[in-house]
Structure formats: structure tokens, C-alpha cells
Amino acid sequence: MANMLVINGVLTIDPARRADLVTAALTMMAASQAEAGCHRYVFTADLERDDIVHISEKWTDQAALDAHFATVHMADFRKAIAGGVKGSDVYKYEVSSESKM
């Protein structure tokens, strides 16, 4: 198996903009999940804090991720969340193997 890419992170958001961000995230998730090379693209709400959203992605390779960043829906998403995201802590991992737990 070639190395897959896994993206995991936390977005700190403005709670007053949460509804707008959820709408934008749902649109982004649907569009991203339809992309070639996308195996997972999910935003999830934190159970304890209303200013935190988690993101989890899995991509076939860097070329698929690069293509994702160049999509119209990515540009639209960035516009939609502008000013609503106060910070981010996102990491990319190269995974050479995986097993179900």
C-alpha cells in the first residue's frame, strides 16, 4: 500500500458564527467526499466546547490533497468561514499501513 495522508485538527471558532460555519462545513464535506482520492472528510462538533470543531480527512496521496486545495468549493468555503475561525491546529500525517482496531 502506498502512503496515505491523514489530516486531523482542531478549529477554534467564534460561537456566534457557529450556525454559519456548520452550514459551510456540511456543504464542504459533501463536495470533498465526492472528490477523487478522498476517503474521509468530516467536521465534528466538540462535545464540551461550542467554540471547537474537529476535522478529520484521509486522502490517497499528496496529488489528491493538492487538487482538493485548488477546488472551487475550497475557495467558497474559505470565503464562508472568513472571520469565523479564530485559530487552527491542524496536522498532516503520512501513513504507511493501517489496521482496524
MODELLER restraints for C-alpha pairs under 7 A, 6 or more apart:
rsr = mdl.restraints
at = mdl.atoms
rsr.add(forms.Gaussian(group=physical.xy_distance, feature=features.Distance(at['CA:2:A'], at['CA:96:A']), mean=6.49, stdev=0.5))
rsr.add(forms.Gaussian(group=physical.xy_distance, feature=features.Distance(at['CA:3:A'], at['CA:61:A']), mean=6.94, stdev=0.5))
rsr.add(forms.Gaussian(group=physical.xy_distance, feature=features.Distance(at['CA:3:A'], at['CA:94:A']), mean=5.91, stdev=0.5))
rsr.add(forms.Gaussian(group=physical.xy_distance, feature=features.Distance(at['CA:3:A'], at['CA:95:A']), mean=5.20, stdev=0.5))
rsr.add(forms.Gaussian(group=physical.xy_distance, feature=features.Distance(at['CA:3:A'], at['CA:96:A']), mean=4.49, stdev=0.5))
rsr.add(forms.Gaussian(group=physical.xy_distance, feature=features.Distance(at['CA:4:A'], at['CA:59:A']), mean=5.91, stdev=0.5))
rsr.add(forms.Gaussian(group=physical.xy_distance, feature=features.Distance(at['CA:4:A'], at['CA:60:A']), mean=4.98, stdev=0.5))
rsr.add(forms.Gaussian(group=physical.xy_distance, feature=features.Distance(at['CA:4:A'], at['CA:61:A']), mean=5.49, stdev=0.5))
rsr.add(forms.Gaussian(group=physical.xy_distance, feature=features.Distance(at['CA:4:A'], at['CA:94:A']), mean=5.76, stdev=0.5))
rsr.add(forms.Gaussian(group=physical.xy_distance, feature=features.Distance(at['CA:4:A'], at['CA:95:A']), mean=5.17, stdev=0.5))
rsr.add(forms.Gaussian(group=physical.xy_distance, feature=features.Distance(at['CA:4:A'], at['CA:96:A']), mean=6.59, stdev=0.5))
rsr.add(forms.Gaussian(group=physical.xy_distance, feature=features.Distance(at['CA:5:A'], at['CA:58:A']), mean=5.65, stdev=0.5))
rsr.add(forms.Gaussian(group=physical.xy_distance, feature=features.Distance(at['CA:5:A'], at['CA:59:A']), mean=5.04, stdev=0.5))
rsr.add(forms.Gaussian(group=physical.xy_distance, feature=features.Distance(at['CA:5:A'], at['CA:60:A']), mean=6.37, stdev=0.5))
rsr.add(forms.Gaussian(group=physical.xy_distance, feature=features.Distance(at['CA:5:A'], at['CA:61:A']), mean=5.90, stdev=0.5))
rsr.add(forms.Gaussian(group=physical.xy_distance, feature=features.Distance(at['CA:5:A'], at['CA:92:A']), mean=6.67, stdev=0.5))
rsr.add(forms.Gaussian(group=physical.xy_distance, feature=features.Distance(at['CA:5:A'], at['CA:93:A']), mean=5.59, stdev=0.5))
rsr.add(forms.Gaussian(group=physical.xy_distance, feature=features.Distance(at['CA:5:A'], at['CA:94:A']), mean=4.76, stdev=0.5))
rsr.add(forms.Gaussian(group=physical.xy_distance, feature=features.Distance(at['CA:5:A'], at['CA:95:A']), mean=6.07, stdev=0.5))
rsr.add(forms.Gaussian(group=physical.xy_distance, feature=features.Distance(at['CA:6:A'], at['CA:57:A']), mean=5.60, stdev=0.5))
rsr.add(forms.Gaussian(group=physical.xy_distance, feature=features.Distance(at['CA:6:A'], at['CA:58:A']), mean=4.49, stdev=0.5))
rsr.add(forms.Gaussian(group=physical.xy_distance, feature=features.Distance(at['CA:6:A'], at['CA:59:A']), mean=6.42, stdev=0.5))
rsr.add(forms.Gaussian(group=physical.xy_distance, feature=features.Distance(at['CA:6:A'], at['CA:92:A']), mean=5.72, stdev=0.5))
rsr.add(forms.Gaussian(group=physical.xy_distance, feature=features.Distance(at['CA:6:A'], at['CA:93:A']), mean=5.05, stdev=0.5))
rsr.add(forms.Gaussian(group=physical.xy_distance, feature=features.Distance(at['CA:6:A'], at['CA:94:A']), mean=6.45, stdev=0.5))
rsr.add(forms.Gaussian(group=physical.xy_distance, feature=features.Distance(at['CA:7:A'], at['CA:56:A']), mean=5.63, stdev=0.5))
rsr.add(forms.Gaussian(group=physical.xy_distance, feature=features.Distance(at['CA:7:A'], at['CA:57:A']), mean=4.84, stdev=0.5))
rsr.add(forms.Gaussian(group=physical.xy_distance, feature=features.Distance(at['CA:7:A'], at['CA:58:A']), mean=6.30, stdev=0.5))
rsr.add(forms.Gaussian(group=physical.xy_distance, feature=features.Distance(at['CA:7:A'], at['CA:91:A']), mean=5.65, stdev=0.5))
rsr.add(forms.Gaussian(group=physical.xy_distance, feature=features.Distance(at['CA:7:A'], at['CA:92:A']), mean=4.50, stdev=0.5))
rsr.add(forms.Gaussian(group=physical.xy_distance, feature=features.Distance(at['CA:7:A'], at['CA:93:A']), mean=6.26, stdev=0.5))
rsr.add(forms.Gaussian(group=physical.xy_distance, feature=features.Distance(at['CA:8:A'], at['CA:55:A']), mean=5.62, stdev=0.5))
rsr.add(forms.Gaussian(group=physical.xy_distance, feature=features.Distance(at['CA:8:A'], at['CA:56:A']), mean=4.67, stdev=0.5))
rsr.add(forms.Gaussian(group=physical.xy_distance, feature=features.Distance(at['CA:8:A'], at['CA:57:A']), mean=6.51, stdev=0.5))
rsr.add(forms.Gaussian(group=physical.xy_distance, feature=features.Distance(at['CA:8:A'], at['CA:90:A']), mean=5.76, stdev=0.5))
rsr.add(forms.Gaussian(group=physical.xy_distance, feature=features.Distance(at['CA:8:A'], at['CA:91:A']), mean=5.52, stdev=0.5))
rsr.add(forms.Gaussian(group=physical.xy_distance, feature=features.Distance(at['CA:8:A'], at['CA:92:A']), mean=6.70, stdev=0.5))
rsr.add(forms.Gaussian(group=physical.xy_distance, feature=features.Distance(at['CA:9:A'], at['CA:54:A']), mean=5.74, stdev=0.5))
rsr.add(forms.Gaussian(group=physical.xy_distance, feature=features.Distance(at['CA:9:A'], at['CA:55:A']), mean=5.27, stdev=0.5))
rsr.add(forms.Gaussian(group=physical.xy_distance, feature=features.Distance(at['CA:9:A'], at['CA:56:A']), mean=6.76, stdev=0.5))
rsr.add(forms.Gaussian(group=physical.xy_distance, feature=features.Distance(at['CA:9:A'], at['CA:89:A']), mean=5.42, stdev=0.5))
rsr.add(forms.Gaussian(group=physical.xy_distance, feature=features.Distance(at['CA:9:A'], at['CA:90:A']), mean=3.85, stdev=0.5))
rsr.add(forms.Gaussian(group=physical.xy_distance, feature=features.Distance(at['CA:9:A'], at['CA:91:A']), mean=5.96, stdev=0.5))
rsr.add(forms.Gaussian(group=physical.xy_distance, feature=features.Distance(at['CA:10:A'], at['CA:52:A']), mean=6.65, stdev=0.5))
rsr.add(forms.Gaussian(group=physical.xy_distance, feature=features.Distance(at['CA:10:A'], at['CA:53:A']), mean=5.79, stdev=0.5))
rsr.add(forms.Gaussian(group=physical.xy_distance, feature=features.Distance(at['CA:10:A'], at['CA:54:A']), mean=4.56, stdev=0.5))
rsr.add(forms.Gaussian(group=physical.xy_distance, feature=features.Distance(at['CA:10:A'], at['CA:55:A']), mean=6.26, stdev=0.5))
rsr.add(forms.Gaussian(group=physical.xy_distance, feature=features.Distance(at['CA:10:A'], at['CA:88:A']), mean=5.69, stdev=0.5))
rsr.add(forms.Gaussian(group=physical.xy_distance, feature=features.Distance(at['CA:10:A'], at['CA:89:A']), mean=5.24, stdev=0.5))
rsr.add(forms.Gaussian(group=physical.xy_distance, feature=features.Distance(at['CA:10:A'], at['CA:90:A']), mean=6.11, stdev=0.5))
rsr.add(forms.Gaussian(group=physical.xy_distance, feature=features.Distance(at['CA:11:A'], at['CA:52:A']), mean=5.73, stdev=0.5))
rsr.add(forms.Gaussian(group=physical.xy_distance, feature=features.Distance(at['CA:11:A'], at['CA:53:A']), mean=5.16, stdev=0.5))
rsr.add(forms.Gaussian(group=physical.xy_distance, feature=features.Distance(at['CA:11:A'], at['CA:54:A']), mean=6.20, stdev=0.5))
rsr.add(forms.Gaussian(group=physical.xy_distance, feature=features.Distance(at['CA:11:A'], at['CA:85:A']), mean=6.66, stdev=0.5))
rsr.add(forms.Gaussian(group=physical.xy_distance, feature=features.Distance(at['CA:11:A'], at['CA:87:A']), mean=5.88, stdev=0.5))
rsr.add(forms.Gaussian(group=physical.xy_distance, feature=features.Distance(at['CA:11:A'], at['CA:88:A']), mean=4.41, stdev=0.5))
rsr.add(forms.Gaussian(group=physical.xy_distance, feature=features.Distance(at['CA:11:A'], at['CA:89:A']), mean=6.51, stdev=0.5))
rsr.add(forms.Gaussian(group=physical.xy_distance, feature=features.Distance(at['CA:12:A'], at['CA:51:A']), mean=5.53, stdev=0.5))
rsr.add(forms.Gaussian(group=physical.xy_distance, feature=features.Distance(at['CA:12:A'], at['CA:52:A']), mean=4.78, stdev=0.5))
rsr.add(forms.Gaussian(group=physical.xy_distance, feature=features.Distance(at['CA:12:A'], at['CA:53:A']), mean=6.57, stdev=0.5))
rsr.add(forms.Gaussian(group=physical.xy_distance, feature=features.Distance(at['CA:12:A'], at['CA:85:A']), mean=5.87, stdev=0.5))
rsr.add(forms.Gaussian(group=physical.xy_distance, feature=features.Distance(at['CA:12:A'], at['CA:86:A']), mean=5.37, stdev=0.5))
rsr.add(forms.Gaussian(group=physical.xy_distance, feature=features.Distance(at['CA:12:A'], at['CA:87:A']), mean=4.98, stdev=0.5))
rsr.add(forms.Gaussian(group=physical.xy_distance, feature=features.Distance(at['CA:12:A'], at['CA:88:A']), mean=5.97, stdev=0.5))
rsr.add(forms.Gaussian(group=physical.xy_distance, feature=features.Distance(at['CA:13:A'], at['CA:51:A']), mean=4.88, stdev=0.5))
rsr.add(forms.Gaussian(group=physical.xy_distance, feature=features.Distance(at['CA:13:A'], at['CA:52:A']), mean=6.02, stdev=0.5))
rsr.add(forms.Gaussian(group=physical.xy_distance, feature=features.Distance(at['CA:13:A'], at['CA:84:A']), mean=5.62, stdev=0.5))
rsr.add(forms.Gaussian(group=physical.xy_distance, feature=features.Distance(at['CA:13:A'], at['CA:85:A']), mean=4.32, stdev=0.5))
rsr.add(forms.Gaussian(group=physical.xy_distance, feature=features.Distance(at['CA:13:A'], at['CA:86:A']), mean=5.24, stdev=0.5))
rsr.add(forms.Gaussian(group=physical.xy_distance, feature=features.Distance(at['CA:14:A'], at['CA:51:A']), mean=6.00, stdev=0.5))
rsr.add(forms.Gaussian(group=physical.xy_distance, feature=features.Distance(at['CA:14:A'], at['CA:84:A']), mean=5.24, stdev=0.5))
rsr.add(forms.Gaussian(group=physical.xy_distance, feature=features.Distance(at['CA:14:A'], at['CA:85:A']), mean=6.24, stdev=0.5))
rsr.add(forms.Gaussian(group=physical.xy_distance, feature=features.Distance(at['CA:14:A'], at['CA:86:A']), mean=6.52, stdev=0.5))
rsr.add(forms.Gaussian(group=physical.xy_distance, feature=features.Distance(at['CA:15:A'], at['CA:50:A']), mean=6.05, stdev=0.5))
rsr.add(forms.Gaussian(group=physical.xy_distance, feature=features.Distance(at['CA:15:A'], at['CA:51:A']), mean=5.16, stdev=0.5))
rsr.add(forms.Gaussian(group=physical.xy_distance, feature=features.Distance(at['CA:17:A'], at['CA:84:A']), mean=5.82, stdev=0.5))
rsr.add(forms.Gaussian(group=physical.xy_distance, feature=features.Distance(at['CA:21:A'], at['CA:81:A']), mean=6.05, stdev=0.5))
rsr.add(forms.Gaussian(group=physical.xy_distance, feature=features.Distance(at['CA:24:A'], at['CA:77:A']), mean=6.12, stdev=0.5))
rsr.add(forms.Gaussian(group=physical.xy_distance, feature=features.Distance(at['CA:24:A'], at['CA:80:A']), mean=6.37, stdev=0.5))
rsr.add(forms.Gaussian(group=physical.xy_distance, feature=features.Distance(at['CA:25:A'], at['CA:43:A']), mean=6.69, stdev=0.5))
rsr.add(forms.Gaussian(group=physical.xy_distance, feature=features.Distance(at['CA:28:A'], at['CA:73:A']), mean=6.46, stdev=0.5))
rsr.add(forms.Gaussian(group=physical.xy_distance, feature=features.Distance(at['CA:28:A'], at['CA:77:A']), mean=6.50, stdev=0.5))
rsr.add(forms.Gaussian(group=physical.xy_distance, feature=features.Distance(at['CA:29:A'], at['CA:41:A']), mean=5.81, stdev=0.5))
rsr.add(forms.Gaussian(group=physical.xy_distance, feature=features.Distance(at['CA:29:A'], at['CA:42:A']), mean=6.07, stdev=0.5))
rsr.add(forms.Gaussian(group=physical.xy_distance, feature=features.Distance(at['CA:31:A'], at['CA:73:A']), mean=6.88, stdev=0.5))
rsr.add(forms.Gaussian(group=physical.xy_distance, feature=features.Distance(at['CA:32:A'], at['CA:38:A']), mean=6.93, stdev=0.5))
rsr.add(forms.Gaussian(group=physical.xy_distance, feature=features.Distance(at['CA:32:A'], at['CA:41:A']), mean=6.48, stdev=0.5))
rsr.add(forms.Gaussian(group=physical.xy_distance, feature=features.Distance(at['CA:33:A'], at['CA:39:A']), mean=6.99, stdev=0.5))
rsr.add(forms.Gaussian(group=physical.xy_distance, feature=features.Distance(at['CA:33:A'], at['CA:40:A']), mean=6.42, stdev=0.5))
rsr.add(forms.Gaussian(group=physical.xy_distance, feature=features.Distance(at['CA:33:A'], at['CA:41:A']), mean=5.85, stdev=0.5))
rsr.add(forms.Gaussian(group=physical.xy_distance, feature=features.Distance(at['CA:36:A'], at['CA:64:A']), mean=6.83, stdev=0.5))
rsr.add(forms.Gaussian(group=physical.xy_distance, feature=features.Distance(at['CA:37:A'], at['CA:59:A']), mean=5.46, stdev=0.5))
rsr.add(forms.Gaussian(group=physical.xy_distance, feature=features.Distance(at['CA:37:A'], at['CA:60:A']), mean=4.83, stdev=0.5))
rsr.add(forms.Gaussian(group=physical.xy_distance, feature=features.Distance(at['CA:37:A'], at['CA:64:A']), mean=5.27, stdev=0.5))
rsr.add(forms.Gaussian(group=physical.xy_distance, feature=features.Distance(at['CA:38:A'], at['CA:58:A']), mean=6.16, stdev=0.5))
rsr.add(forms.Gaussian(group=physical.xy_distance, feature=features.Distance(at['CA:38:A'], at['CA:59:A']), mean=4.77, stdev=0.5))
rsr.add(forms.Gaussian(group=physical.xy_distance, feature=features.Distance(at['CA:38:A'], at['CA:60:A']), mean=6.50, stdev=0.5))
rsr.add(forms.Gaussian(group=physical.xy_distance, feature=features.Distance(at['CA:39:A'], at['CA:58:A']), mean=5.20, stdev=0.5))
rsr.add(forms.Gaussian(group=physical.xy_distance, feature=features.Distance(at['CA:39:A'], at['CA:59:A']), mean=5.72, stdev=0.5))
rsr.add(forms.Gaussian(group=physical.xy_distance, feature=features.Distance(at['CA:40:A'], at['CA:57:A']), mean=4.91, stdev=0.5))
rsr.add(forms.Gaussian(group=physical.xy_distance, feature=features.Distance(at['CA:40:A'], at['CA:58:A']), mean=4.85, stdev=0.5))
rsr.add(forms.Gaussian(group=physical.xy_distance, feature=features.Distance(at['CA:41:A'], at['CA:56:A']), mean=5.84, stdev=0.5))
rsr.add(forms.Gaussian(group=physical.xy_distance, feature=features.Distance(at['CA:41:A'], at['CA:57:A']), mean=4.40, stdev=0.5))
rsr.add(forms.Gaussian(group=physical.xy_distance, feature=features.Distance(at['CA:41:A'], at['CA:58:A']), mean=6.69, stdev=0.5))
rsr.add(forms.Gaussian(group=physical.xy_distance, feature=features.Distance(at['CA:42:A'], at['CA:55:A']), mean=5.72, stdev=0.5))
rsr.add(forms.Gaussian(group=physical.xy_distance, feature=features.Distance(at['CA:42:A'], at['CA:56:A']), mean=5.30, stdev=0.5))
rsr.add(forms.Gaussian(group=physical.xy_distance, feature=features.Distance(at['CA:42:A'], at['CA:57:A']), mean=6.42, stdev=0.5))
rsr.add(forms.Gaussian(group=physical.xy_distance, feature=features.Distance(at['CA:43:A'], at['CA:53:A']), mean=6.61, stdev=0.5))
rsr.add(forms.Gaussian(group=physical.xy_distance, feature=features.Distance(at['CA:43:A'], at['CA:54:A']), mean=5.55, stdev=0.5))
rsr.add(forms.Gaussian(group=physical.xy_distance, feature=features.Distance(at['CA:43:A'], at['CA:55:A']), mean=4.52, stdev=0.5))
rsr.add(forms.Gaussian(group=physical.xy_distance, feature=features.Distance(at['CA:43:A'], at['CA:56:A']), mean=6.55, stdev=0.5))
rsr.add(forms.Gaussian(group=physical.xy_distance, feature=features.Distance(at['CA:44:A'], at['CA:53:A']), mean=5.70, stdev=0.5))
rsr.add(forms.Gaussian(group=physical.xy_distance, feature=features.Distance(at['CA:44:A'], at['CA:54:A']), mean=5.11, stdev=0.5))
rsr.add(forms.Gaussian(group=physical.xy_distance, feature=features.Distance(at['CA:44:A'], at['CA:55:A']), mean=6.43, stdev=0.5))
rsr.add(forms.Gaussian(group=physical.xy_distance, feature=features.Distance(at['CA:45:A'], at['CA:52:A']), mean=6.61, stdev=0.5))
rsr.add(forms.Gaussian(group=physical.xy_distance, feature=features.Distance(at['CA:45:A'], at['CA:53:A']), mean=4.78, stdev=0.5))
rsr.add(forms.Gaussian(group=physical.xy_distance, feature=features.Distance(at['CA:45:A'], at['CA:54:A']), mean=6.29, stdev=0.5))
rsr.add(forms.Gaussian(group=physical.xy_distance, feature=features.Distance(at['CA:46:A'], at['CA:52:A']), mean=5.54, stdev=0.5))
rsr.add(forms.Gaussian(group=physical.xy_distance, feature=features.Distance(at['CA:46:A'], at['CA:53:A']), mean=5.66, stdev=0.5))
rsr.add(forms.Gaussian(group=physical.xy_distance, feature=features.Distance(at['CA:46:A'], at['CA:54:A']), mean=6.78, stdev=0.5))
rsr.add(forms.Gaussian(group=physical.xy_distance, feature=features.Distance(at['CA:59:A'], at['CA:65:A']), mean=6.38, stdev=0.5))
